[in-house]
Amino acid sequence: MKKFFVAILLVMISAYSLGLFLPWWSVAIAGFVAGLLLDQKAIYSFLSAFIAVFLLWGLMSYAISIENDHILAKKISMLILKRNSPELLVLLGAFIGGIVCAFSALTGSFLKIVLRKN
């Protein structure tokens, strides 16, 4: 269980750091490297990466949205979701980031298994 929380923290820090210099999909790099290097089962690698980026993107986007009284998030949610729900937009963005990172961590974990067999 300790490895699980360490993995969450490591993915959060690396995803945030990569996000400062690279595009949004850099969370996939963080997840892949964590899945490849950390010694976890595939399901725990998937879950830790998902939770890490879901929390990271959710908290960051909600904090940014609060600072401007949800002005932009309300307009975007009306365009995309057809309802005035900035919180749902934040959750949707966090979910997308979490899924991208989780599947890349799963790929890294599976690659580690294949490399160990050979």
C-alpha positions as CSV (number, residue, x, y, z in Angstrom):
1,M,0.0,0.0,0.0
2,K,2.9,2.3,0.7
3,K,4.1,1.8,-2.9
4,F,0.7,2.8,-4.2
5,F,0.8,6.2,-2.4
6,V,4.4,6.8,-3.4
7,A,3.4,6.1,-7.0
8,I,0.6,8.6,-6.8
9,L,3.0,11.2,-5.4
10,L,5.7,10.5,-8.0
11,V,3.3,10.7,-10.9
12,M,1.8,13.9,-9.6
13,I,5.1,15.6,-9.2
14,S,6.5,14.3,-12.6
15,A,3.2,15.2,-14.4
16,Y,3.2,18.7,-13.0
17,S,6.9,19.2,-13.8
18,L,6.6,18.0,-17.3
19,G,3.5,20.1,-17.8
20,L,5.4,23.2,-17.1
21,F,7.5,22.7,-20.3
22,L,5.6,20.3,-22.5
23,P,2.1,20.0,-23.9
24,W,-0.9,18.5,-22.1
25,W,-0.1,15.0,-23.2
26,S,3.1,15.0,-21.2
27,V,1.1,13.3,-18.5
28,A,1.4,10.2,-20.7
29,I,5.2,10.3,-20.4
30,A,5.0,10.6,-16.7
31,G,2.6,7.6,-16.5
32,F,4.6,5.5,-18.8
33,V,7.9,6.0,-17.0
34,A,6.2,5.4,-13.6
35,G,4.6,2.2,-14.9
36,L,7.9,1.1,-16.3
37,L,10.1,1.9,-13.3
38,L,7.9,1.3,-10.3
39,D,7.4,-2.3,-9.1
40,Q,3.6,-2.6,-9.0
41,K,1.0,-4.9,-10.4
42,A,-0.6,-3.6,-13.6
43,I,-3.9,-2.7,-11.9
44,Y,-2.2,-0.7,-9.2
45,S,-0.1,1.1,-11.8
46,F,-3.2,2.0,-13.7
47,L,-5.1,3.2,-10.6
48,S,-2.2,5.2,-9.1
49,A,-1.6,7.0,-12.4
50,F,-5.4,7.7,-12.8
51,I,-5.8,9.0,-9.3
52,A,-2.7,11.2,-9.5
53,V,-3.6,13.0,-12.7
54,F,-7.3,13.2,-11.9
55,L,-6.5,14.9,-8.6
56,L,-3.7,17.1,-10.1
57,W,-5.8,18.3,-13.1
58,G,-9.0,18.6,-11.1
59,L,-7.5,20.7,-8.3
60,M,-5.5,22.9,-10.7
61,S,-8.3,23.6,-13.1
62,Y,-10.8,24.2,-10.2
63,A,-8.3,26.6,-8.5
64,I,-7.9,28.5,-11.8
65,S,-11.6,28.6,-12.4
66,I,-12.3,29.9,-8.9
67,E,-9.9,32.8,-9.4
68,N,-11.9,34.2,-12.3
69,D,-15.3,33.3,-10.8
70,H,-15.8,30.5,-13.4
71,I,-16.3,33.0,-16.2
72,L,-14.5,31.0,-18.9
73,A,-15.6,27.6,-17.5
74,K,-19.3,28.7,-17.7
75,K,-19.0,29.7,-21.3
76,I,-17.1,26.6,-22.3
77,S,-19.5,24.3,-20.5
78,M,-22.4,26.0,-22.3
79,L,-20.7,25.3,-25.6
80,I,-19.6,21.7,-25.0
81,L,-22.1,20.4,-22.4
82,K,-25.1,22.6,-23.2
83,R,-25.5,23.4,-19.5
84,N,-24.0,25.9,-17.1
85,S,-21.9,23.6,-15.1
86,P,-18.2,24.6,-14.7
87,E,-17.7,21.8,-12.0
88,L,-18.8,19.2,-14.5
89,L,-16.3,20.6,-17.1
90,V,-13.5,20.4,-14.5
91,L,-14.4,16.8,-13.7
92,L,-14.5,15.9,-17.4
93,G,-11.1,17.5,-18.0
94,A,-9.6,15.7,-15.0
95,F,-11.1,12.4,-16.1
96,I,-9.6,12.7,-19.6
97,G,-6.2,13.5,-18.1
98,G,-6.5,10.6,-15.7
99,I,-7.4,8.1,-18.4
100,V,-4.5,9.2,-20.7
101,C,-2.0,8.8,-17.8
102,A,-3.6,5.6,-16.6
103,F,-3.4,3.8,-19.9
104,S,0.2,5.0,-20.5
105,A,1.1,3.7,-17.0
106,L,-0.6,0.4,-17.9
107,T,1.4,0.3,-21.1
108,G,4.7,0.8,-19.2
109,S,3.7,-1.9,-16.7
110,F,3.0,-4.4,-19.5
111,L,6.2,-3.5,-21.2
112,K,8.1,-4.2,-18.0
113,I,6.5,-7.6,-17.8
114,V,7.4,-8.4,-21.4
115,L,11.0,-7.3,-20.9
116,R,11.4,-9.4,-17.8
117,K,10.2,-12.5,-19.7
118,N,12.8,-12.0,-22.4
